[in-house]
Amino acid sequence: MTTSEDTFMTPGFFSKALSAFESIGYERAARELLRMSDAQLISLNLSRQKLLQGKAGMPWTLDEMVNVPTWQASAPTNTAEAANQHYTTPKAA
């Protein structure tokens, strides 16, 4: 007869718990990264489309490196400047 303590101590339980915590970590990291602008993500070589897929989109890096001029990679200093800048993201493969 197995007790609830025996079930808790099985190796399968720990691997499932670890996997659940790992997934939560990926979701949390992706959510924080998605708050960044497209220019910031590109400067970190990260793909917004892959981030939206969560853990399934790993690795989140761009398929090809994108060269962004330094004036475009910096954050706008005021709202008028922000309205005039147009960021583009690479198309997903």
C-alpha positions as CSV (number, residue, x, y, z in Angstrom):
1,M,0.0,0.0,0.0
2,T,1.4,3.4,-1.0
3,T,0.9,6.5,1.1
4,S,0.8,10.1,-0.1
5,E,4.3,10.5,1.3
6,D,5.5,7.7,-1.0
7,T,3.9,9.4,-4.1
8,F,5.5,12.7,-3.1
9,M,9.0,11.1,-2.9
10,T,9.0,9.5,-6.3
11,P,11.5,10.7,-8.9
12,G,8.7,11.4,-11.4
13,F,7.2,13.9,-9.0
14,F,10.4,15.9,-8.7
15,S,11.0,16.0,-12.4
16,K,7.4,17.2,-13.1
17,A,7.7,19.9,-10.4
18,L,11.1,21.0,-11.8
19,S,9.6,21.1,-15.3
20,A,6.7,23.2,-14.0
21,F,9.0,25.7,-12.3
22,E,11.1,25.9,-15.4
23,S,8.1,26.7,-17.6
24,I,7.0,29.4,-15.2
25,G,10.5,30.9,-15.3
26,Y,10.4,30.9,-19.2
27,E,7.0,32.5,-19.2
28,R,8.0,35.2,-16.7
29,A,11.2,36.0,-18.6
30,A,9.4,36.2,-22.0
31,R,6.8,38.5,-20.5
32,E,9.4,40.9,-19.2
33,L,11.4,40.8,-22.5
34,L,8.2,41.5,-24.5
35,R,7.9,44.8,-22.6
36,M,11.0,46.0,-24.5
37,S,10.8,48.0,-27.7
38,D,11.6,46.3,-31.0
39,A,14.9,48.2,-31.2
40,Q,15.9,46.9,-27.8
41,L,15.0,43.3,-28.6
42,I,17.0,43.6,-31.9
43,S,20.0,45.0,-30.1
44,L,19.9,41.9,-27.8
45,N,19.5,39.7,-30.9
46,L,16.0,38.5,-29.7
47,S,13.0,37.7,-31.8
48,R,9.6,39.1,-30.6
49,Q,7.8,36.3,-32.6
50,K,9.8,33.6,-30.8
51,L,9.3,35.3,-27.4
52,L,5.5,35.1,-28.1
53,Q,5.8,31.4,-28.4
54,G,7.3,31.0,-25.0
55,K,9.4,28.0,-24.2
56,A,8.4,26.4,-27.5
57,G,10.1,29.3,-29.4
58,M,13.5,28.6,-27.7
59,P,16.1,29.7,-28.6
60,W,14.7,33.2,-28.7
61,T,17.5,34.6,-30.8
62,L,17.0,36.0,-34.3
63,D,17.7,33.7,-37.2
64,E,20.1,36.2,-38.7
65,M,21.9,39.1,-37.2
66,V,20.3,42.5,-38.0
67,N,22.5,45.5,-38.1
68,V,20.6,48.5,-36.6
69,P,22.2,51.9,-36.8
70,T,23.1,53.2,-33.3
71,W,20.8,56.2,-33.7
72,Q,17.9,53.8,-34.2
73,A,18.8,51.4,-31.4
74,S,18.6,54.1,-28.6
75,A,15.4,54.9,-26.9
76,P,13.6,58.1,-28.0
77,T,14.0,61.0,-25.6
78,N,10.6,62.5,-26.0
79,T,7.1,61.6,-27.4
80,A,7.5,63.6,-30.6
81,E,10.8,61.8,-31.4
82,A,9.1,58.5,-30.6
83,A,6.3,59.2,-33.0
84,N,8.7,59.9,-35.8
85,Q,10.8,56.7,-35.4
86,H,9.7,53.5,-37.2
87,Y,11.2,50.3,-36.0
88,T,10.9,47.1,-38.1
89,T,11.3,43.6,-37.0
90,P,12.6,40.8,-39.1
91,K,10.1,38.4,-40.6
92,A,9.8,35.0,-38.9
93,A,11.1,32.1,-40.9
